[in-house]
């Protein structure tokens, strides 16, 4: 094995360039010889709790990342923000005329340990099959070859720690083989992505000269469900809103006052039902007014993507999408209005009280696409609630307000940021897509916009950097939920994708 790498180093030193396929093969050979070490680094990183509210755990993650990047000859620094720290790192290559930047995040969603099937969320474990009877292995129990279909379970195993480890492993493989990087490399690792990136924009404005590159790869999110390597050109923005409808001044007995006192839970249900029609189209006036139409190239890219909708519906257990006339990837380029929590004060599942509640609330998430301003979209939502006969209040109504108006409602906004998108015809787009396709040995998926939200706009609109989303983990990874996992094969393929980008031609 070492003779192979020495021979390769001599080839590179002699000025003989390697094809993308040759580089991928060399990287694959190195990876096959170091699989346990790669997984050990991932296990060690996943084992550090990373919920944003746990400041001590977040600090440990930032410190661990600093050590990991120092080992690869980067110059990392932990940068304080108003929230969790950001880790910046840079590795310069003599004579390089191009700089590539990479974004990752190291924080994860909150956890409820009792909901995890295979073990505690911060005790990573290998599961040989995705079912309750599958064998569970710690790394010290692995004998022989590592099956690429095994999965590593643990919070942030896929979102977003395995991409970080894949990136570092690609560097290890290239360094061991003597294959030089073709770009200077900058890395930014955020600790508040799952909290909506509240400090990222101000940090980027202050340290933009340490982040900017000729292109930025935002590495997050799952591959397309076809499991092809996935390159995206934009991400939705997001905003959260809470709608509260007020009824009586206190909870009332549902027998004594039912069919007489107004029920805010029913009024809220009617209000929410009015927000969408039977085709899934949002009925809030102006909701789609600012949507930027897809270009011909973006529509072609979607047409080239395999149609996985029937398989997804079978996997997720439903038979009809909201609008069967439009495929999922097209819907990703429209804004959404989603109900993700309801509260009528009485509880459910046998714990409810037979009451008419004093108030009822719904939590909504609104995904945004390019050119839609979060504040303007929120105002449209408020105007819609008002148009349905509700008087908008800033706080719980007093006796005089209740006496004067049949229905009152409060609508509040929490956080949020706009969408960002890079044109598909930007000069770097074809280079990056070509490098990924060559490494994969086949076509990739190109998405104009991913369905999820990511702080694309910070880089596309604030720093003015062509930004591309690279998704490497399995689509069925349970990110944000219990039993989050990453399939081992996706880690191996991610290493090859990262190596391709680090060595692509100028």
C-alpha positions as CSV (number, residue, x, y, z in Angstrom):
1,X,0.0,0.0,0.0
2,X,2.7,2.5,0.9
3,X,4.6,1.6,-2.3
4,X,1.5,2.6,-4.2
5,X,1.3,6.0,-2.6
6,X,5.1,6.6,-3.0
7,X,4.8,5.8,-6.7
8,X,1.9,8.1,-7.1
9,X,3.7,10.9,-5.3
10,X,6.6,10.5,-7.8
11,X,4.1,10.7,-10.7
12,X,2.6,13.9,-9.4
13,X,6.0,15.4,-8.6
14,X,7.0,14.8,-12.2
15,X,4.1,17.0,-13.4
16,X,2.0,14.2,-14.8
17,X,-1.7,15.1,-14.1
18,X,-4.1,12.6,-12.9
19,X,-7.6,12.1,-14.3
20,X,-10.6,12.5,-12.0
21,X,-11.1,8.7,-12.3
22,X,-7.5,8.1,-11.3
23,X,-7.8,10.4,-8.3
24,X,-11.0,8.7,-7.2
25,X,-9.4,5.3,-7.5
26,X,-6.4,6.4,-5.4
27,X,-8.7,8.0,-2.8
28,X,-10.8,4.8,-2.7
29,X,-7.8,2.7,-2.1
30,X,-6.6,4.8,0.8
31,X,-10.1,4.8,2.3
32,X,-10.4,1.0,2.1
33,X,-7.2,0.8,4.2
34,X,-8.5,3.3,6.8
35,X,-12.2,2.7,7.2
36,X,-12.1,2.0,11.0
37,X,-10.1,5.2,11.6
38,X,-12.5,7.3,9.6
39,X,-15.5,5.9,11.5
40,X,-13.6,6.4,14.8
41,X,-13.2,10.1,14.1
42,X,-16.9,10.3,13.3
43,X,-17.9,8.4,16.4
44,X,-15.7,10.7,18.6
45,X,-17.3,13.8,17.1
46,X,-20.9,12.6,17.3
47,X,-20.4,11.7,20.9
48,X,-20.0,15.3,21.8
49,X,-23.4,16.8,22.6
50,X,-24.2,19.6,20.3
51,X,-27.6,21.0,21.0
52,X,-27.3,24.8,20.8
53,X,-28.7,25.4,24.2
54,X,-25.9,23.4,25.7
55,X,-23.1,26.0,25.7
56,X,-20.5,23.7,27.3
57,X,-21.2,21.0,24.6
58,X,-21.1,23.5,21.8
59,X,-17.7,24.8,23.1
60,X,-16.4,21.3,23.2
61,X,-17.4,20.8,19.6
62,X,-15.7,23.9,18.5
63,X,-12.5,22.9,20.3
64,X,-12.6,19.4,18.8
65,X,-13.0,20.8,15.3
66,X,-10.0,23.1,15.9
67,X,-7.8,20.1,16.7
68,X,-9.1,18.1,13.8
69,X,-8.3,20.9,11.3
70,X,-4.9,21.7,12.8
71,X,-4.0,18.0,12.2
72,X,-4.6,18.7,8.5
73,X,-2.4,21.7,8.3
74,X,-5.1,24.3,8.5
75,X,-4.9,27.5,10.6
76,X,-8.2,27.4,12.5
77,X,-9.6,30.0,14.8
78,X,-12.7,30.0,17.1
79,X,-14.6,33.3,16.4
80,X,-17.1,34.5,19.0
81,X,-20.5,35.7,18.0
82,X,-23.6,36.8,19.8
83,X,-24.6,33.1,19.8
84,X,-22.5,30.0,19.3
85,X,-19.0,30.4,18.1
86,X,-18.0,30.0,14.5
87,X,-14.8,28.0,13.5
88,X,-12.9,29.5,10.6
89,X,-10.0,27.6,9.0
90,X,-7.7,28.1,6.0
91,X,-5.1,26.1,4.2
92,X,-3.2,27.8,1.4
93,X,-1.5,26.1,-1.5
94,X,1.7,27.5,-3.1
95,X,0.9,28.9,-6.5
96,X,-2.9,28.4,-6.3
97,X,-4.9,31.0,-8.1
98,X,-8.3,30.0,-6.9
99,X,-9.9,29.7,-3.5
100,X,-12.7,27.3,-2.6
101,X,-14.7,27.9,0.5
102,X,-16.7,25.2,2.4
103,X,-19.5,25.7,4.8
104,X,-20.6,23.1,7.4
105,X,-22.5,23.4,10.7
106,X,-21.7,21.5,13.8
107,X,-24.8,22.0,16.0
108,X,-27.8,19.6,16.0
109,X,-31.5,19.6,16.8
110,X,-32.7,19.0,20.4
111,X,-33.1,15.3,21.4
112,X,-35.6,13.2,23.4
113,X,-33.5,10.2,24.4
114,X,-36.5,7.9,25.1
115,X,-37.5,8.2,21.4
116,X,-34.3,6.7,20.1
117,X,-34.5,3.0,19.3
118,X,-30.9,1.8,19.2
119,X,-29.3,3.7,22.0
120,X,-28.7,7.2,23.4
121,X,-28.4,10.0,20.8
122,X,-24.9,10.9,21.7
123,X,-23.6,7.3,21.9
124,X,-23.1,6.5,18.2
125,X,-23.6,2.9,17.2
126,X,-23.5,0.9,14.0
127,X,-26.8,-0.8,13.1
128,X,-26.5,-3.5,10.5
129,X,-30.1,-3.2,9.2
130,X,-32.8,-0.6,9.7
131,X,-35.1,-2.7,11.8
132,X,-35.6,-3.4,15.5
133,X,-34.0,-6.9,15.4
134,X,-30.8,-5.6,13.6
135,X,-27.4,-6.3,15.2
136,X,-25.8,-3.3,16.9
137,X,-22.1,-2.9,16.9
138,X,-19.6,-0.6,18.6
139,X,-16.5,-0.1,16.6
140,X,-14.4,-2.4,18.8
141,X,-16.8,-5.2,17.9
142,X,-16.4,-4.8,14.2
143,X,-14.6,-7.8,12.7
144,X,-13.5,-7.9,9.1
145,X,-14.8,-5.7,6.4
146,X,-17.2,-2.9,7.1
147,X,-20.4,-3.3,5.1
148,X,-21.2,-0.1,3.2
149,X,-24.9,-0.6,3.9
150,X,-24.4,-0.4,7.6
151,X,-25.6,2.8,9.2
152,X,-24.2,4.9,12.0
153,X,-26.9,6.2,14.4
154,X,-26.5,9.3,16.5
155,X,-27.6,12.9,16.6
156,X,-25.8,14.9,13.8
157,X,-24.4,11.7,12.3
158,X,-25.7,12.9,9.0
159,X,-26.7,16.5,9.7
160,X,-23.9,17.7,9.6
161,X,-21.0,15.9,11.2
162,X,-20.3,13.0,8.7
163,X,-19.8,15.6,5.8
164,X,-17.1,17.2,8.0
165,X,-15.3,13.9,8.6
166,X,-15.6,13.0,4.9
167,X,-14.0,16.4,3.9
168,X,-11.1,15.8,6.3
169,X,-10.7,12.2,5.1
170,X,-10.5,13.3,1.5
171,X,-7.7,15.6,2.5
172,X,-5.9,12.8,4.3
173,X,-6.2,10.6,1.3
174,X,-4.9,13.2,-1.1
175,X,-2.0,14.1,1.2
176,X,-1.1,10.4,1.7
177,X,-1.1,9.9,-2.1
178,X,0.9,13.1,-2.7
179,X,-1.9,14.6,-4.8
180,X,-1.8,18.4,-4.5
181,X,-4.9,20.5,-3.9
182,X,-5.6,22.8,-6.8
183,X,-7.2,25.6,-4.7
184,X,-6.6,27.5,-1.5
185,X,-9.2,26.2,0.9
186,X,-11.3,28.2,3.4
187,X,-13.8,26.6,5.8
188,X,-16.5,28.1,7.9
189,X,-18.3,25.9,10.6
190,X,-21.4,27.4,12.2
191,X,-22.8,26.4,15.6
192,X,-26.3,28.0,15.3
193,X,-27.7,26.7,12.0
194,X,-30.4,24.6,13.7
195,X,-31.4,27.8,15.6
196,X,-31.9,29.8,12.4
197,X,-28.4,31.2,12.0
198,X,-29.2,34.4,13.9
199,X,-25.6,35.5,14.1
200,X,-24.2,34.3,10.8
201,X,-24.9,37.4,8.7
202,X,-23.3,39.8,11.1
203,X,-20.3,37.5,11.6
204,X,-19.9,37.2,7.8
205,X,-20.0,40.9,7.3
206,X,-17.3,41.3,9.9
207,X,-15.1,38.5,8.6
208,X,-16.0,38.3,5.0
209,X,-12.4,38.5,3.8
210,X,-11.7,35.2,5.6
211,X,-14.7,33.4,4.1
212,X,-15.0,34.6,0.5
213,X,-13.7,32.4,-2.3
214,X,-14.2,32.0,-6.0
215,X,-17.0,29.6,-5.0
216,X,-18.5,28.4,-1.8
217,X,-19.8,24.8,-1.2
218,X,-22.5,24.7,1.4
219,X,-22.4,21.1,2.5
220,X,-25.7,20.1,4.2
221,X,-28.9,18.2,3.7
222,X,-29.7,14.9,2.1
223,X,-29.1,13.7,-1.4
224,X,-32.0,13.5,-3.8
225,X,-34.1,10.4,-3.2
226,X,-32.7,8.8,-6.5
227,X,-29.4,8.6,-4.4
228,X,-27.4,10.3,-7.1
229,X,-24.7,12.8,-6.1
230,X,-26.7,16.1,-5.6
231,X,-25.6,19.6,-6.4
232,X,-28.1,22.4,-5.6
233,X,-28.0,26.0,-6.6
234,X,-30.2,27.5,-3.9
235,X,-32.0,26.9,-0.6
236,X,-35.3,28.2,0.7
237,X,-35.4,30.8,3.5
238,X,-37.6,30.2,6.5
239,X,-39.8,32.1,9.0
240,X,-41.9,30.9,11.9
241,X,-45.2,32.4,12.9
242,X,-47.6,31.7,15.7
243,X,-51.3,32.4,15.3
244,X,-53.4,32.6,18.5
245,X,-57.2,33.0,18.5
246,X,-58.8,34.3,21.7
247,X,-62.3,33.2,22.9
248,X,-63.8,33.5,26.4
249,X,-61.7,35.1,29.1
250,X,-61.2,31.6,30.8
251,X,-61.8,27.9,30.0
252,X,-65.5,26.9,30.1
253,X,-67.2,23.6,30.8
254,X,-68.1,22.1,27.4
255,X,-71.4,20.7,28.6
256,X,-72.7,23.7,30.3
257,X,-71.6,26.2,27.6
258,X,-71.0,24.1,24.5
259,X,-73.0,25.2,21.4
260,X,-73.3,28.6,23.0
261,X,-69.9,30.0,23.9
262,X,-67.5,30.7,20.9
263,X,-64.8,28.0,20.6
264,X,-61.4,29.5,19.5
265,X,-60.1,26.0,18.6
266,X,-62.9,25.6,16.0
267,X,-62.4,29.2,14.8
268,X,-58.6,28.5,14.4
269,X,-59.3,25.3,12.5
270,X,-61.5,27.1,10.0
271,X,-58.9,29.9,9.6
272,X,-56.1,27.4,8.9
273,X,-58.3,25.4,6.5
274,X,-59.0,28.6,4.5
275,X,-55.2,29.1,4.0
276,X,-55.0,26.4,1.3
277,X,-57.3,25.1,-1.5
278,X,-57.8,21.5,-2.5
279,X,-54.8,21.6,-5.0
280,X,-52.4,22.7,-2.2
281,X,-52.3,26.3,-3.5
282,X,-51.9,28.8,-0.7
283,X,-54.8,31.3,-0.8
284,X,-53.2,34.2,1.1
285,X,-53.4,37.1,-1.3
286,X,-50.0,38.0,-2.8
287,X,-48.2,34.9,-1.4
288,X,-46.7,34.0,-4.8
289,X,-46.4,37.5,-6.3
290,X,-42.6,37.8,-5.9
291,X,-41.6,34.3,-6.9
292,X,-38.8,34.4,-9.5
293,X,-39.7,32.1,-12.4
294,X,-37.4,29.2,-13.2
295,X,-35.1,29.7,-16.2
296,X,-35.2,27.3,-19.2
297,X,-31.9,25.8,-17.9
298,X,-33.4,25.2,-14.4
299,X,-36.4,23.5,-15.9
300,X,-34.2,21.3,-18.0
301,X,-32.2,20.3,-14.9
302,X,-35.5,19.3,-13.2
303,X,-36.6,17.3,-16.2
304,X,-33.4,15.3,-16.1
305,X,-33.9,14.2,-12.5
306,X,-35.4,10.7,-12.1
307,X,-39.0,10.8,-10.9
308,X,-39.0,9.2,-7.5
309,X,-42.4,10.4,-6.3
310,X,-44.2,7.0,-6.5
311,X,-41.5,5.4,-4.5
312,X,-41.5,8.2,-1.9
313,X,-45.2,8.0,-1.5
314,X,-45.0,4.2,-0.9
315,X,-42.1,4.7,1.6
316,X,-44.0,7.5,3.5
317,X,-47.4,5.8,3.5
318,X,-49.6,8.1,1.4
319,X,-51.3,7.7,-2.0
320,X,-51.7,11.3,-3.3
321,X,-49.6,14.4,-3.2
322,X,-51.2,17.8,-2.7
323,X,-51.0,18.6,-6.4
324,X,-50.3,15.5,-8.5
325,X,-49.8,17.7,-11.6
326,X,-46.5,19.1,-10.3
327,X,-43.5,17.1,-9.3
328,X,-41.8,17.6,-6.0
329,X,-38.7,19.3,-7.4
330,X,-40.9,22.0,-9.0
331,X,-42.8,22.5,-5.8
332,X,-39.4,23.2,-4.0
333,X,-39.3,26.5,-6.0
334,X,-42.5,27.8,-4.5
335,X,-43.1,29.2,-1.0
336,X,-44.8,27.0,1.6
337,X,-47.1,27.5,4.6
338,X,-47.0,24.5,6.9
339,X,-48.8,23.8,10.2
340,X,-46.4,22.0,12.6
341,X,-48.0,22.3,16.0
342,X,-51.5,23.0,17.5
343,X,-52.4,23.8,21.0
344,X,-56.0,24.2,22.3
345,X,-55.1,24.0,26.0
346,X,-56.6,20.7,26.8
347,X,-54.1,18.1,25.6
348,X,-54.9,15.0,23.6
349,X,-54.6,11.2,23.8
350,X,-57.0,10.7,26.7
351,X,-55.5,13.5,28.7
352,X,-57.8,16.2,27.3
353,X,-60.3,18.2,29.4
354,X,-63.9,18.6,28.4
355,X,-63.6,22.4,27.9
356,X,-64.1,25.3,25.6
357,X,-60.5,26.7,25.7
358,X,-59.9,30.3,26.3
359,X,-57.5,30.4,23.4
360,X,-56.0,28.2,20.7
361,X,-52.7,28.5,18.9
362,X,-51.0,27.2,15.8
363,X,-47.3,27.3,15.0
364,X,-46.6,27.7,11.3
365,X,-43.4,27.5,9.3
366,X,-43.2,29.5,6.1
367,X,-40.5,28.5,3.6
368,X,-39.4,31.3,1.3
369,X,-37.9,31.2,-2.2
370,X,-35.7,33.7,-4.1
371,X,-36.9,37.4,-4.0
372,X,-39.5,36.9,-1.3
373,X,-38.9,39.2,1.6
374,X,-39.7,37.6,5.0
375,X,-41.2,40.7,6.5
376,X,-43.5,41.3,3.5
377,X,-44.6,37.7,3.5
378,X,-45.4,37.9,7.2
379,X,-47.5,41.0,6.6
380,X,-49.5,39.1,4.0
381,X,-50.3,36.4,6.5
382,X,-51.4,39.0,9.1
383,X,-53.6,40.7,6.4
384,X,-55.2,37.4,5.6
385,X,-56.1,36.7,9.3
386,X,-57.6,40.2,9.5
387,X,-59.6,39.6,6.3
388,X,-61.2,36.6,7.9
389,X,-62.9,38.7,10.5
390,X,-60.3,38.8,13.3
391,X,-59.2,42.0,15.0
392,X,-55.4,41.8,15.3
393,X,-54.0,42.4,18.8
394,X,-50.5,42.7,20.2
395,X,-51.3,41.1,23.6
396,X,-54.1,39.0,25.1
397,X,-57.3,41.2,24.8
398,X,-58.7,42.9,27.9
399,X,-62.4,43.0,28.9
400,X,-63.1,46.0,26.7
401,X,-61.6,44.5,23.6
402,X,-63.5,41.2,24.1
403,X,-66.7,43.1,24.6
404,X,-66.2,45.1,21.4
405,X,-65.2,42.4,19.0
406,X,-66.4,38.8,18.4
407,X,-62.9,37.5,17.5
408,X,-59.4,38.6,18.2
409,X,-56.1,37.1,17.1
410,X,-52.4,37.6,17.7
411,X,-49.9,36.8,15.0
412,X,-46.2,36.8,16.0
413,X,-43.1,36.2,14.0
414,X,-40.0,34.4,15.1
415,X,-36.6,34.7,13.4
416,X,-36.2,33.8,9.8
417,X,-34.1,34.7,6.8
418,X,-34.6,35.0,3.0
419,X,-33.8,32.4,0.3
420,X,-30.6,32.5,-1.8
421,X,-29.9,31.1,-5.3
422,X,-27.0,31.0,-7.7
423,X,-27.7,31.0,-11.5
424,X,-27.0,27.6,-13.1
425,X,-25.0,29.2,-15.9
426,X,-22.4,30.9,-13.6
427,X,-18.9,29.9,-14.8
428,X,-18.1,27.8,-11.7
429,X,-21.3,25.8,-12.0
430,X,-20.1,23.6,-14.9
431,X,-16.7,23.0,-13.4
432,X,-18.1,21.8,-10.1
433,X,-20.8,19.7,-11.7
434,X,-18.3,18.2,-14.0
435,X,-15.9,17.3,-11.2
436,X,-18.7,15.6,-9.2
437,X,-20.0,13.7,-12.2
438,X,-16.5,12.5,-13.2
439,X,-15.8,11.3,-9.7
440,X,-19.2,9.5,-9.6
441,X,-18.8,8.0,-13.0
442,X,-22.2,9.1,-14.1
443,X,-24.9,11.8,-14.0
444,X,-25.6,13.8,-10.9
445,X,-28.8,15.6,-9.8
446,X,-28.9,19.4,-10.2
447,X,-31.5,21.1,-8.2
448,X,-32.3,24.8,-8.7
449,X,-33.5,24.9,-5.0
450,X,-33.6,22.4,-2.3
451,X,-36.8,22.0,-0.2
452,X,-35.1,22.7,3.1
453,X,-33.7,26.0,4.4
454,X,-30.0,26.9,4.7
455,X,-28.3,30.3,5.0
456,X,-27.5,30.5,1.3
457,X,-28.3,34.2,1.2
458,X,-25.5,35.1,3.5
459,X,-23.0,34.0,0.8
460,X,-24.9,34.8,-2.4
461,X,-26.4,38.1,-1.4
462,X,-24.3,39.5,1.4
463,X,-20.8,38.2,0.4
464,X,-21.6,38.0,-3.3
465,X,-20.0,34.6,-3.7
466,X,-21.3,31.9,-6.2
467,X,-22.7,29.3,-3.8
468,X,-23.6,25.7,-4.4
469,X,-25.2,23.2,-2.1
470,X,-23.5,19.8,-1.9
471,X,-25.7,17.0,-0.4
472,X,-23.9,13.8,0.4
473,X,-25.9,11.8,3.0
474,X,-28.7,9.4,2.4
475,X,-32.2,10.9,1.9
476,X,-33.7,8.6,4.6
477,X,-31.4,9.7,7.4
478,X,-34.1,10.9,9.9
479,X,-32.4,14.3,10.3
480,X,-34.0,16.5,13.0
481,X,-35.8,13.4,14.3
482,X,-35.1,10.4,16.5
483,X,-32.8,7.7,15.1
484,X,-30.9,10.1,12.9
485,X,-28.4,8.0,10.9
486,X,-25.9,8.0,8.0
487,X,-25.3,5.1,5.7
488,X,-21.6,4.2,5.5
489,X,-21.6,4.0,1.7
490,X,-22.6,7.7,1.6
491,X,-19.6,8.6,3.7
492,X,-17.3,6.7,1.4
493,X,-18.8,8.3,-1.7
494,X,-18.7,11.8,0.0
495,X,-15.0,11.4,0.4
496,X,-14.5,10.9,-3.3
497,X,-16.8,13.8,-4.1
498,X,-14.8,16.1,-1.7
499,X,-11.5,14.9,-3.3
500,X,-12.8,15.7,-6.7
501,X,-13.6,19.3,-5.7
502,X,-10.3,19.7,-3.9
503,X,-8.4,18.7,-7.1
504,X,-10.6,19.9,-9.9
505,X,-8.8,21.6,-12.8
506,X,-8.5,25.4,-12.9
